[in-house]
Amino acid sequence: MVKPIRLFGVYERMIPDARPDARGRTEYHYILFDYLCKVQRGVVAAADDASRVRWVAQPDLDRYLLTEGTREVIEQAFRAR
């Protein structure tokens, strides 16, 4: 369980449809609300919005394939804490 400390940022992601006949349409449109949180208790576990979850140290971020823009948000959160 985590306790939200503060809203860190709101981000919009639009993923274009890659099909040849898409004509510039958007396949996915996300609005993401990122929070800085403090762990209260329990064990971290993926919910229905993720296949897996893991705590990662800042120097180890290069080991992971992240979606566009994600690394920048994580780095901002490390600086803000």
PDB file of N, CA, C and O in Angstrom:
ATOM      1  N   MET A   1       0.850  -1.169   0.000  1.00  0.00           N
ATOM      2  CA  MET A   1       0.000   0.000   0.000  1.00  0.00           C
ATOM      3  C   MET A   1       0.901   1.239   0.000  1.00  0.00           C
ATOM      4  O   MET A   1       1.905   1.292   0.709  1.00  0.00           O
ATOM      5  N   VAL A   2       0.528   2.215  -0.795  1.00  0.00           N
ATOM      6  CA  VAL A   2       1.272   3.472  -0.829  1.00  0.00           C
ATOM      7  C   VAL A   2       0.356   4.632  -0.477  1.00  0.00           C
ATOM      8  O   VAL A   2      -0.863   4.566  -0.634  1.00  0.00           O
ATOM      9  N   LYS A   3       0.984   5.692   0.002  1.00  0.00           N
ATOM     10  CA  LYS A   3       0.251   6.923   0.301  1.00  0.00           C
ATOM     11  C   LYS A   3       0.716   7.984  -0.692  1.00  0.00           C
ATOM     12  O   LYS A   3       1.901   8.316  -0.719  1.00  0.00           O
ATOM     13  N   PRO A   4      -0.191   8.523  -1.510  1.00  0.00           N
ATOM     14  CA  PRO A   4       0.206   9.594  -2.423  1.00  0.00           C
ATOM     15  C   PRO A   4       0.674  10.817  -1.636  1.00  0.00           C
ATOM     16  O   PRO A   4      -0.011  11.277  -0.722  1.00  0.00           O
ATOM     17  N   ILE A   5       1.832  11.331  -1.996  1.00  0.00           N
ATOM     18  CA  ILE A   5       2.382  12.518  -1.350  1.00  0.00           C
ATOM     19  C   ILE A   5       1.958  13.773  -2.110  1.00  0.00           C
ATOM     20  O   ILE A   5       1.520  14.760  -1.519  1.00  0.00           O
ATOM     21  N   ARG A   6       2.101  13.709  -3.439  1.00  0.00           N
ATOM     22  CA  ARG A   6       1.646  14.833  -4.259  1.00  0.00           C
ATOM     23  C   ARG A   6       1.556  14.418  -5.714  1.00  0.00           C
ATOM     24  O   ARG A   6       2.261  13.513  -6.161  1.00  0.00           O
ATOM     25  N   LEU A   7       0.684  15.088  -6.442  1.00  0.00           N
ATOM     26  CA  LEU A   7       0.592  14.883  -7.882  1.00  0.00           C
ATOM     27  C   LEU A   7       1.873  15.420  -8.493  1.00  0.00           C
ATOM     28  O   LEU A   7       2.218  16.587  -8.304  1.00  0.00           O
ATOM     29  N   PHE A   8       2.565  14.582  -9.215  1.00  0.00           N
ATOM     30  CA  PHE A   8       3.853  14.964  -9.785  1.00  0.00           C
ATOM     31  C   PHE A   8       3.691  15.567 -11.177  1.00  0.00           C
ATOM     32  O   PHE A   8       4.355  16.548 -11.514  1.00  0.00           O
ATOM     33  N   GLY A   9       2.814  14.983 -11.980  1.00  0.00           N
ATOM     34  CA  GLY A   9       2.635  15.498 -13.332  1.00  0.00           C
ATOM     35  C   GLY A   9       1.472  14.841 -14.031  1.00  0.00           C
ATOM     36  O   GLY A   9       1.032  13.756 -13.649  1.00  0.00           O
ATOM     37  N   VAL A  10       0.976  15.506 -15.059  1.00  0.00           N
ATOM     38  CA  VAL A  10      -0.082  14.977 -15.911  1.00  0.00           C
ATOM     39  C   VAL A  10       0.470  14.971 -17.323  1.00  0.00           C
ATOM     40  O   VAL A  10       0.955  15.992 -17.808  1.00  0.00           O
ATOM     41  N   TYR A  11       0.400  13.829 -17.980  1.00  0.00           N
ATOM     42  CA  TYR A  11       1.016  13.663 -19.296  1.00  0.00           C
ATOM     43  C   TYR A  11       0.016  13.061 -20.269  1.00  0.00           C
ATOM     44  O   TYR A  11      -0.802  12.218 -19.901  1.00  0.00           O
ATOM     45  N   GLU A  12       0.095  13.500 -21.496  1.00  0.00           N
ATOM     46  CA  GLU A  12      -0.761  12.969 -22.553  1.00  0.00           C
ATOM     47  C   GLU A  12       0.109  12.199 -23.531  1.00  0.00           C
ATOM     48  O   GLU A  12       1.157  12.686 -23.955  1.00  0.00           O
ATOM     49  N   ARG A  13      -0.322  11.000 -23.888  1.00  0.00           N
ATOM     50  CA  ARG A  13       0.383  10.183 -24.864  1.00  0.00           C
ATOM     51  C   ARG A  13      -0.606   9.776 -25.944  1.00  0.00           C
ATOM     52  O   ARG A  13      -1.670   9.225 -25.666  1.00  0.00           O
ATOM     53  N   MET A  14      -0.229  10.061 -27.174  1.00  0.00           N
ATOM     54  CA  MET A  14      -1.051   9.650 -28.318  1.00  0.00           C
ATOM     55  C   MET A  14      -0.184   8.763 -29.206  1.00  0.00           C
ATOM     56  O   MET A  14       0.881   9.174 -29.668  1.00  0.00           O
ATOM     57  N   ILE A  15      -0.656   7.545 -29.435  1.00  0.00           N
ATOM     58  CA  ILE A  15       0.076   6.566 -30.229  1.00  0.00           C
ATOM     59  C   ILE A  15      -0.640   6.432 -31.569  1.00  0.00           C
ATOM     60  O   ILE A  15      -1.805   6.037 -31.611  1.00  0.00           O
ATOM     61  N   PRO A  16       0.052   6.759 -32.672  1.00  0.00           N
ATOM     62  CA  PRO A  16      -0.607   6.670 -33.975  1.00  0.00           C
ATOM     63  C   PRO A  16      -0.884   5.220 -34.374  1.00  0.00           C
ATOM     64  O   PRO A  16      -0.162   4.301 -33.988  1.00  0.00           O
ATOM     65  N   ASP A  17      -1.916   5.049 -35.132  1.00  0.00           N
ATOM     66  CA  ASP A  17      -2.274   3.745 -35.677  1.00  0.00           C
ATOM     67  C   ASP A  17      -1.272   3.430 -36.783  1.00  0.00           C
ATOM     68  O   ASP A  17      -1.119   4.210 -37.723  1.00  0.00           O
ATOM     69  N   ALA A  18      -0.589   2.292 -36.673  1.00  0.00           N
ATOM     70  CA  ALA A  18       0.475   1.944 -37.617  1.00  0.00           C
ATOM     71  C   ALA A  18      -0.024   1.174 -38.838  1.00  0.00           C
ATOM     72  O   ALA A  18       0.761   0.870 -39.736  1.00  0.00           O
ATOM     73  N   ARG A  19      -1.297   0.862 -38.884  1.00  0.00           N
ATOM     74  CA  ARG A  19      -1.804   0.121 -40.047  1.00  0.00           C
ATOM     75  C   ARG A  19      -1.725   0.976 -41.306  1.00  0.00           C
ATOM     76  O   ARG A  19      -1.933   2.188 -41.250  1.00  0.00           O
ATOM     77  N   PRO A  20      -1.428   0.352 -42.435  1.00  0.00           N
ATOM     78  CA  PRO A  20      -1.265   1.113 -43.692  1.00  0.00           C
ATOM     79  C   PRO A  20      -2.486   1.953 -44.076  1.00  0.00           C
ATOM     80  O   PRO A  20      -2.329   3.001 -44.702  1.00  0.00           O
ATOM     81  N   ASP A  21      -3.686   1.523 -43.720  1.00  0.00           N
ATOM     82  CA  ASP A  21      -4.902   2.245 -44.102  1.00  0.00           C
ATOM     83  C   ASP A  21      -5.403   3.178 -42.998  1.00  0.00           C
ATOM     84  O   ASP A  21      -6.543   3.638 -43.063  1.00  0.00           O
ATOM     85  N   ALA A  22      -4.585   3.468 -41.992  1.00  0.00           N
ATOM     86  CA  ALA A  22      -5.025   4.239 -40.825  1.00  0.00           C
ATOM     87  C   ALA A  22      -5.279   5.711 -41.136  1.00  0.00           C
ATOM     88  O   ALA A  22      -6.061   6.353 -40.434  1.00  0.00           O
ATOM     89  N   ARG A  23      -4.655   6.252 -42.147  1.00  0.00           N
ATOM     90  CA  ARG A  23      -4.854   7.652 -42.564  1.00  0.00           C
ATOM     91  C   ARG A  23      -4.629   8.642 -41.415  1.00  0.00           C
ATOM     92  O   ARG A  23      -5.403   9.585 -41.251  1.00  0.00           O
ATOM     93  N   GLY A  24      -3.572   8.433 -40.621  1.00  0.00           N
ATOM     94  CA  GLY A  24      -3.240   9.382 -39.572  1.00  0.00           C
ATOM     95  C   GLY A  24      -4.049   9.274 -38.298  1.00  0.00           C
ATOM     96  O   GLY A  24      -3.923  10.123 -37.416  1.00  0.00           O
ATOM     97  N   ARG A  25      -4.875   8.250 -38.180  1.00  0.00           N
ATOM     98  CA  ARG A  25      -5.683   8.083 -36.972  1.00  0.00           C
ATOM     99  C   ARG A  25      -4.829   7.690 -35.766  1.00  0.00           C
ATOM    100  O   ARG A  25      -3.711   7.195 -35.908  1.00  0.00           O
ATOM    101  N   THR A  26      -5.375   7.921 -34.602  1.00  0.00           N
ATOM    102  CA  THR A  26      -4.723   7.552 -33.346  1.00  0.00           C
ATOM    103  C   THR A  26      -5.234   6.185 -32.908  1.00  0.00           C
ATOM    104  O   THR A  26      -6.440   5.937 -32.901  1.00  0.00           O
ATOM    105  N   GLU A  27      -4.302   5.291 -32.539  1.00  0.00           N
ATOM    106  CA  GLU A  27      -4.697   3.970 -32.066  1.00  0.00           C
ATOM    107  C   GLU A  27      -4.957   4.001 -30.556  1.00  0.00           C
ATOM    108  O   GLU A  27      -5.931   3.419 -30.078  1.00  0.00           O
ATOM    109  N   TYR A  28      -4.081   4.681 -29.808  1.00  0.00           N
ATOM    110  CA  TYR A  28      -4.226   4.791 -28.360  1.00  0.00           C
ATOM    111  C   TYR A  28      -4.042   6.239 -27.936  1.00  0.00           C
ATOM    112  O   TYR A  28      -3.195   6.953 -28.474  1.00  0.00           O
ATOM    113  N   HIS A  29      -4.843   6.665 -26.967  1.00  0.00           N
ATOM    114  CA  HIS A  29      -4.737   8.018 -26.406  1.00  0.00           C
ATOM    115  C   HIS A  29      -4.833   7.873 -24.895  1.00  0.00           C
ATOM    116  O   HIS A  29      -5.867   7.468 -24.363  1.00  0.00           O
ATOM    117  N   TYR A  30      -3.745   8.207 -24.211  1.00  0.00           N
ATOM    118  CA  TYR A  30      -3.677   8.058 -22.761  1.00  0.00           C
ATOM    119  C   TYR A  30      -3.525   9.420 -22.087  1.00  0.00           C
ATOM    120  O   TYR A  30      -2.857  10.312 -22.608  1.00  0.00           O
ATOM    121  N   ILE A  31      -4.143   9.563 -20.943  1.00  0.00           N
ATOM    122  CA  ILE A  31      -3.865  10.670 -20.029  1.00  0.00           C
ATOM    123  C   ILE A  31      -3.319  10.010 -18.760  1.00  0.00           C
ATOM    124  O   ILE A  31      -4.007   9.209 -18.128  1.00  0.00           O
ATOM    125  N   LEU A  32      -2.089  10.349 -18.395  1.00  0.00           N
ATOM    126  CA  LEU A  32      -1.404   9.716 -17.274  1.00  0.00           C
ATOM    127  C   LEU A  32      -1.257  10.705 -16.132  1.00  0.00           C
ATOM    128  O   LEU A  32      -0.817  11.837 -16.335  1.00  0.00           O
ATOM    129  N   PHE A  33      -1.622  10.282 -14.942  1.00  0.00           N
ATOM    130  CA  PHE A  33      -1.457  11.082 -13.735  1.00  0.00           C
ATOM    131  C   PHE A  33      -0.390  10.390 -12.896  1.00  0.00           C
ATOM    132  O   PHE A  33      -0.607   9.283 -12.404  1.00  0.00           O
ATOM    133  N   ASP A  34       0.755  11.034 -12.733  1.00  0.00           N
ATOM    134  CA  ASP A  34       1.858  10.452 -11.971  1.00  0.00           C
ATOM    135  C   ASP A  34       1.956  11.104 -10.597  1.00  0.00           C
ATOM    136  O   ASP A  34       1.929  12.328 -10.470  1.00  0.00           O
ATOM    137  N   TYR A  35       2.071  10.270  -9.580  1.00  0.00           N
ATOM    138  CA  TYR A  35       2.147  10.733  -8.196  1.00  0.00           C
ATOM    139  C   TYR A  35       3.459  10.299  -7.565  1.00  0.00           C
ATOM    140  O   TYR A  35       3.968   9.216  -7.853  1.00  0.00           O
ATOM    141  N   LEU A  36       4.004  11.149  -6.703  1.00  0.00           N
ATOM    142  CA  LEU A  36       5.063  10.725  -5.799  1.00  0.00           C
ATOM    143  C   LEU A  36       4.361  10.104  -4.609  1.00  0.00           C
ATOM    144  O   LEU A  36       3.439  10.696  -4.048  1.00  0.00           O
ATOM    145  N   CYS A  37       4.795   8.902  -4.217  1.00  0.00           N
ATOM    146  CA  CYS A  37       4.131   8.171  -3.145  1.00  0.00           C
ATOM    147  C   CYS A  37       5.139   7.681  -2.125  1.00  0.00           C
ATOM    148  O   CYS A  37       6.335   7.586  -2.401  1.00  0.00           O
ATOM    149  N   LYS A  38       4.635   7.375  -0.950  1.00  0.00           N
ATOM    150  CA  LYS A  38       5.437   6.791   0.110  1.00  0.00           C
ATOM    151  C   LYS A  38       4.861   5.409   0.418  1.00  0.00           C
ATOM    152  O   LYS A  38       3.652   5.254   0.588  1.00  0.00           O
ATOM    153  N   VAL A  39       5.729   4.419   0.486  1.00  0.00           N
ATOM    154  CA  VAL A  39       5.284   3.060   0.799  1.00  0.00           C
ATOM    155  C   VAL A  39       4.827   3.018   2.247  1.00  0.00           C
ATOM    156  O   VAL A  39       5.548   3.451   3.146  1.00  0.00           O
ATOM    157  N   GLN A  40       3.637   2.499   2.471  1.00  0.00           N
ATOM    158  CA  GLN A  40       3.065   2.381   3.811  1.00  0.00           C
ATOM    159  C   GLN A  40       3.269   0.971   4.379  1.00  0.00           C
ATOM    160  O   GLN A  40       3.730   0.800   5.507  1.00  0.00           O
ATOM    161  N   ARG A  41       2.917  -0.023   3.573  1.00  0.00           N
ATOM    162  CA  ARG A  41       3.047  -1.411   4.008  1.00  0.00           C
ATOM    163  C   ARG A  41       2.771  -2.333   2.823  1.00  0.00           C
ATOM    164  O   ARG A  41       2.338  -1.892   1.758  1.00  0.00           O
ATOM    165  N   GLY A  42       3.031  -3.622   3.033  1.00  0.00           N
ATOM    166  CA  GLY A  42       2.721  -4.620   2.022  1.00  0.00           C
ATOM    167  C   GLY A  42       3.872  -4.879   1.076  1.00  0.00           C
ATOM    168  O   GLY A  42       4.982  -4.376   1.252  1.00  0.00           O
ATOM    169  N   VAL A  43       3.576  -5.675   0.071  1.00  0.00           N
ATOM    170  CA  VAL A  43       4.545  -6.075  -0.943  1.00  0.00           C
ATOM    171  C   VAL A  43       4.070  -5.542  -2.285  1.00  0.00           C
ATOM    172  O   VAL A  43       2.890  -5.639  -2.619  1.00  0.00           O
ATOM    173  N   VAL A  44       4.991  -4.984  -3.045  1.00  0.00           N
ATOM    174  CA  VAL A  44       4.633  -4.447  -4.353  1.00  0.00           C
ATOM    175  C   VAL A  44       4.135  -5.589  -5.247  1.00  0.00           C
ATOM    176  O   VAL A  44       4.721  -6.672  -5.269  1.00  0.00           O
ATOM    177  N   ALA A  45       3.044  -5.333  -5.983  1.00  0.00           N
ATOM    178  CA  ALA A  45       2.463  -6.344  -6.866  1.00  0.00           C
ATOM    179  C   ALA A  45       1.776  -5.658  -8.035  1.00  0.00           C
ATOM    180  O   ALA A  45       1.190  -4.587  -7.881  1.00  0.00           O
ATOM    181  N   ALA A  46       1.850  -6.273  -9.190  1.00  0.00           N
ATOM    182  CA  ALA A  46       1.176  -5.749 -10.372  1.00  0.00           C
ATOM    183  C   ALA A  46      -0.337  -5.898 -10.206  1.00  0.00           C
ATOM    184  O   ALA A  46      -0.821  -6.891  -9.663  1.00  0.00           O
ATOM    185  N   ALA A  47      -1.064  -4.907 -10.678  1.00  0.00           N
ATOM    186  CA  ALA A  47      -2.531  -4.980 -10.679  1.00  0.00           C
ATOM    187  C   ALA A  47      -2.984  -5.318 -12.096  1.00  0.00           C
ATOM    188  O   ALA A  47      -2.214  -5.884 -12.872  1.00  0.00           O
ATOM    189  N   ASP A  48      -4.217  -4.979 -12.438  1.00  0.00           N
ATOM    190  CA  ASP A  48      -4.723  -5.325 -13.767  1.00  0.00           C
ATOM    191  C   ASP A  48      -4.200  -4.400 -14.869  1.00  0.00           C
ATOM    192  O   ASP A  48      -4.479  -4.624 -16.047  1.00  0.00           O
ATOM    193  N   ASP A  49      -3.451  -3.370 -14.499  1.00  0.00           N
ATOM    194  CA  ASP A  49      -2.932  -2.437 -15.498  1.00  0.00           C
ATOM    195  C   ASP A  49      -1.475  -2.710 -15.878  1.00  0.00           C
ATOM    196  O   ASP A  49      -0.897  -1.965 -16.670  1.00  0.00           O
ATOM    197  N   ALA A  50      -0.876  -3.765 -15.325  1.00  0.00           N
ATOM    198  CA  ALA A  50       0.530  -4.066 -15.602  1.00  0.00           C
ATOM    199  C   ALA A  50       0.760  -5.567 -15.496  1.00  0.00           C
ATOM    200  O   ALA A  50       0.107  -6.253 -14.710  1.00  0.00           O
ATOM    201  N   SER A  51       1.694  -6.064 -16.295  1.00  0.00           N
ATOM    202  CA  SER A  51       1.990  -7.491 -16.242  1.00  0.00           C
ATOM    203  C   SER A  51       2.989  -7.823 -15.139  1.00  0.00           C
ATOM    204  O   SER A  51       3.008  -8.945 -14.633  1.00  0.00           O
ATOM    205  N   ARG A  52       3.819  -6.847 -14.766  1.00  0.00           N
ATOM    206  CA  ARG A  52       4.781  -7.060 -13.684  1.00  0.00           C
ATOM    207  C   ARG A  52       5.217  -5.714 -13.123  1.00  0.00           C
ATOM    208  O   ARG A  52       5.002  -4.671 -13.740  1.00  0.00           O
ATOM    209  N   VAL A  53       5.832  -5.752 -11.949  1.00  0.00           N
ATOM    210  CA  VAL A  53       6.281  -4.538 -11.275  1.00  0.00           C
ATOM    211  C   VAL A  53       7.590  -4.843 -10.566  1.00  0.00           C
ATOM    212  O   VAL A  53       7.826  -5.974 -10.141  1.00  0.00           O
ATOM    213  N   ARG A  54       8.442  -3.828 -10.441  1.00  0.00           N
ATOM    214  CA  ARG A  54       9.712  -4.034  -9.751  1.00  0.00           C
ATOM    215  C   ARG A  54      10.268  -2.694  -9.314  1.00  0.00           C
ATOM    216  O   ARG A  54      10.098  -1.689 -10.004  1.00  0.00           O
ATOM    217  N   TRP A  55      10.939  -2.680  -8.157  1.00  0.00           N
ATOM    218  CA  TRP A  55      11.651  -1.501  -7.686  1.00  0.00           C
ATOM    219  C   TRP A  55      12.988  -1.479  -8.416  1.00  0.00           C
ATOM    220  O   TRP A  55      13.680  -2.496  -8.476  1.00  0.00           O
ATOM    221  N   VAL A  56      13.356  -0.323  -8.972  1.00  0.00           N
ATOM    222  CA  VAL A  56      14.597  -0.204  -9.743  1.00  0.00           C
ATOM    223  C   VAL A  56      15.369   1.010  -9.251  1.00  0.00           C
ATOM    224  O   VAL A  56      14.818   2.103  -9.118  1.00  0.00           O
ATOM    225  N   ALA A  57      16.647   0.804  -8.985  1.00  0.00           N
ATOM    226  CA  ALA A  57      17.521   1.909  -8.590  1.00  0.00           C
ATOM    227  C   ALA A  57      17.795   2.792  -9.801  1.00  0.00           C
ATOM    228  O   ALA A  57      17.869   2.299 -10.927  1.00  0.00           O
ATOM    229  N   GLN A  58      17.943   4.072  -9.581  1.00  0.00           N
ATOM    230  CA  GLN A  58      18.155   5.018 -10.668  1.00  0.00           C
ATOM    231  C   GLN A  58      19.300   4.612 -11.606  1.00  0.00           C
ATOM    232  O   GLN A  58      19.126   4.692 -12.822  1.00  0.00           O
ATOM    233  N   PRO A  59      20.454   4.184 -11.099  1.00  0.00           N
ATOM    234  CA  PRO A  59      21.536   3.809 -12.014  1.00  0.00           C
ATOM    235  C   PRO A  59      21.221   2.595 -12.887  1.00  0.00           C
ATOM    236  O   PRO A  59      21.899   2.372 -13.890  1.00  0.00           O
ATOM    237  N   ASP A  60      20.212   1.812 -12.529  1.00  0.00           N
ATOM    238  CA  ASP A  60      19.868   0.609 -13.283  1.00  0.00           C
ATOM    239  C   ASP A  60      18.798   0.825 -14.348  1.00  0.00           C
ATOM    240  O   ASP A  60      18.415  -0.130 -15.025  1.00  0.00           O
ATOM    241  N   LEU A  61      18.313   2.030 -14.514  1.00  0.00           N
ATOM    242  CA  LEU A  61      17.232   2.295 -15.473  1.00  0.00           C
ATOM    243  C   LEU A  61      17.616   1.954 -16.915  1.00  0.00           C
ATOM    244  O   LEU A  61      16.753   1.602 -17.719  1.00  0.00           O
ATOM    245  N   ASP A  62      18.899   2.057 -17.243  1.00  0.00           N
ATOM    246  CA  ASP A  62      19.335   1.766 -18.612  1.00  0.00           C
ATOM    247  C   ASP A  62      19.111   0.313 -19.014  1.00  0.00           C
ATOM    248  O   ASP A  62      19.141  -0.008 -20.202  1.00  0.00           O
ATOM    249  N   ARG A  63      18.891  -0.551 -18.063  1.00  0.00           N
ATOM    250  CA  ARG A  63      18.673  -1.978 -18.353  1.00  0.00           C
ATOM    251  C   ARG A  63      17.285  -2.269 -18.907  1.00  0.00           C
ATOM    252  O   ARG A  63      17.018  -3.383 -19.359  1.00  0.00           O
ATOM    253  N   TYR A  64      16.395  -1.271 -18.874  1.00  0.00           N
ATOM    254  CA  TYR A  64      14.996  -1.503 -19.225  1.00  0.00           C
ATOM    255  C   TYR A  64      14.590  -0.729 -20.468  1.00  0.00           C
ATOM    256  O   TYR A  64      15.009   0.408 -20.684  1.00  0.00           O
ATOM    257  N   LEU A  65      13.762  -1.377 -21.279  1.00  0.00           N
ATOM    258  CA  LEU A  65      13.179  -0.730 -22.446  1.00  0.00           C
ATOM    259  C   LEU A  65      11.938   0.018 -21.966  1.00  0.00           C
ATOM    260  O   LEU A  65      10.956  -0.597 -21.549  1.00  0.00           O
ATOM    261  N   LEU A  66      11.989   1.337 -22.026  1.00  0.00           N
ATOM    262  CA  LEU A  66      10.885   2.172 -21.536  1.00  0.00           C
ATOM    263  C   LEU A  66      10.210   2.865 -22.710  1.00  0.00           C
ATOM    264  O   LEU A  66      10.850   3.158 -23.719  1.00  0.00           O
ATOM    265  N   THR A  67       8.920   3.125 -22.574  1.00  0.00           N
ATOM    266  CA  THR A  67       8.218   3.843 -23.621  1.00  0.00           C
ATOM    267  C   THR A  67       8.724   5.289 -23.705  1.00  0.00           C
ATOM    268  O   THR A  67       9.286   5.822 -22.748  1.00  0.00           O
ATOM    269  N   GLU A  68       8.518   5.889 -24.838  1.00  0.00           N
ATOM    270  CA  GLU A  68       8.984   7.251 -25.084  1.00  0.00           C
ATOM    271  C   GLU A  68       8.490   8.211 -23.997  1.00  0.00           C
ATOM    272  O   GLU A  68       7.302   8.239 -23.674  1.00  0.00           O
ATOM    273  N   GLY A  69       9.406   8.986 -23.446  1.00  0.00           N
ATOM    274  CA  GLY A  69       9.062   9.979 -22.440  1.00  0.00           C
ATOM    275  C   GLY A  69       9.102   9.473 -21.005  1.00  0.00           C
ATOM    276  O   GLY A  69       9.152  10.272 -20.070  1.00  0.00           O
ATOM    277  N   THR A  70       9.080   8.152 -20.821  1.00  0.00           N
ATOM    278  CA  THR A  70       9.028   7.593 -19.471  1.00  0.00           C
ATOM    279  C   THR A  70      10.301   7.867 -18.681  1.00  0.00           C
ATOM    280  O   THR A  70      10.240   8.225 -17.505  1.00  0.00           O
ATOM    281  N   ARG A  71      11.446   7.700 -19.319  1.00  0.00           N
ATOM    282  CA  ARG A  71      12.721   7.922 -18.617  1.00  0.00           C
ATOM    283  C   ARG A  71      12.813   9.346 -18.081  1.00  0.00           C
ATOM    284  O   ARG A  71      13.264   9.562 -16.956  1.00  0.00           O
ATOM    285  N   GLU A  72      12.387  10.314 -18.886  1.00  0.00           N
ATOM    286  CA  GLU A  72      12.453  11.714 -18.473  1.00  0.00           C
ATOM    287  C   GLU A  72      11.575  11.972 -17.247  1.00  0.00           C
ATOM    288  O   GLU A  72      11.970  12.712 -16.347  1.00  0.00           O
ATOM    289  N   VAL A  73      10.406  11.376 -17.209  1.00  0.00           N
ATOM    290  CA  VAL A  73       9.503  11.544 -16.065  1.00  0.00           C
ATOM    291  C   VAL A  73      10.115  10.904 -14.816  1.00  0.00           C
ATOM    292  O   VAL A  73      10.058  11.486 -13.732  1.00  0.00           O
ATOM    293  N   ILE A  74      10.690   9.728 -14.960  1.00  0.00           N
ATOM    294  CA  ILE A  74      11.318   9.056 -13.818  1.00  0.00           C
ATOM    295  C   ILE A  74      12.476   9.895 -13.285  1.00  0.00           C
ATOM    296  O   ILE A  74      12.622  10.053 -12.073  1.00  0.00           O
ATOM    297  N   GLU A  75      13.293  10.428 -14.180  1.00  0.00           N
ATOM    298  CA  GLU A  75      14.426  11.257 -13.745  1.00  0.00           C
ATOM    299  C   GLU A  75      13.938  12.515 -13.009  1.00  0.00           C
ATOM    300  O   GLU A  75      14.544  12.921 -12.017  1.00  0.00           O
ATOM    301  N   GLN A  76      12.860  13.125 -13.481  1.00  0.00           N
ATOM    302  CA  GLN A  76      12.283  14.287 -12.801  1.00  0.00           C
ATOM    303  C   GLN A  76      11.807  13.905 -11.405  1.00  0.00           C
ATOM    304  O   GLN A  76      11.977  14.673 -10.459  1.00  0.00           O
ATOM    305  N   ALA A  77      11.212  12.724 -11.273  1.00  0.00           N
ATOM    306  CA  ALA A  77      10.718  12.287  -9.970  1.00  0.00           C
ATOM    307  C   ALA A  77      11.884  12.053  -9.000  1.00  0.00           C
ATOM    308  O   ALA A  77      11.789  12.403  -7.823  1.00  0.00           O
ATOM    309  N   PHE A  78      12.977  11.465  -9.488  1.00  0.00           N
ATOM    310  CA  PHE A  78      14.139  11.280  -8.623  1.00  0.00           C
ATOM    311  C   PHE A  78      14.672  12.638  -8.145  1.00  0.00           C
ATOM    312  O   PHE A  78      15.035  12.782  -6.977  1.00  0.00           O
ATOM    313  N   ARG A  79      14.721  13.615  -9.023  1.00  0.00           N
ATOM    314  CA  ARG A  79      15.208  14.942  -8.633  1.00  0.00           C
ATOM    315  C   ARG A  79      14.255  15.617  -7.652  1.00  0.00           C
ATOM    316  O   ARG A  79      14.699  16.360  -6.777  1.00  0.00           O
ATOM    317  N   ALA A  80      12.958  15.371  -7.782  1.00  0.00           N
ATOM    318  CA  ALA A  80      11.956  16.040  -6.944  1.00  0.00           C
ATOM    319  C   ALA A  80      11.861  15.460  -5.531  1.00  0.00           C
ATOM    320  O   ALA A  80      11.407  16.144  -4.614  1.00  0.00           O
ATOM    321  N   ARG A  81      12.274  14.236  -5.351  1.00  0.00           N
ATOM    322  CA  ARG A  81      12.105  13.615  -4.035  1.00  0.00           C
ATOM    323  C   ARG A  81      13.121  14.158  -3.104  1.00  0.00           C
ATOM    324  O   ARG A  81      13.160  13.770  -1.937  1.00  0.00           O
TER     325      ARG A  81
END
